Amino acid sequence: MNKLTIEGNWNEIKGKLKQKYGDLTDDDLAFAKGKEDELYGRLQKKLGKTKEEIKREIEEF
């Protein structure tokens, strides 16, 4: 899945992440174009996973 596909499907991906990780909030999953690193940083901090692990998980959806 490429970056454009992720952007287009973000609401669906966000819902699946919230189901899997109940403690994630909308603020944690706020996606702003050009701020992908900030999003990954928030998720890394909250989930205790590496950026690569998070990317793989998002791509699986």
N, C-alpha and C positions, 0 to 999 in steps of 0.2 A: 504494500500500500504506500503510495507516495504522499508527499506533503499536501498536495491539492485535494486528494481524495480524503485525507484525514480532516482537512478544513471543511469540506463539504458534508461530511458525515459526523461532525463533532457532537451535535446534540444527541445522536444515537450512542456514540462512544461514551459520552459523558454519563448518560443514563446507565450504561452497563458497568462503568467504573463505580458509580455510586451504589449499585446493587452489590457488587463484589466487595467493596470497601465502604461499609456503612458510615464510617466517620468522615468521609470526604464531604465537603460543602461546595456550594456553587462558587464561592470565592476561591476555593482550592483549584477548581476546574475552569476558572475564567480563562478563556482563550482570546488573545488579542493578536491580530496579525503582526508579525515581526517580533513578538514577545514569547516565542516558543521556549527559549532557554529559561525564562522566568517561570513558565508553567512547569517545565521539567524540574526545576529547582524546588518549587513548592511541593510537587509530588514526591520527590526524593526525600525531602524533610519529613513529610507526613507518613510515607509508607516505608521508609528505611530501605529503599531499593536504589540500584544504580540507574543512571540515565538510560543505559542500554537495556536494562531489564524492563523499564517502563515503556520504552519505545517498542520492544518486542511484544509486550502485553497489549499495547494499543493496536499494533498491527494485526494481532490475532482476532480482534473484533471485526 
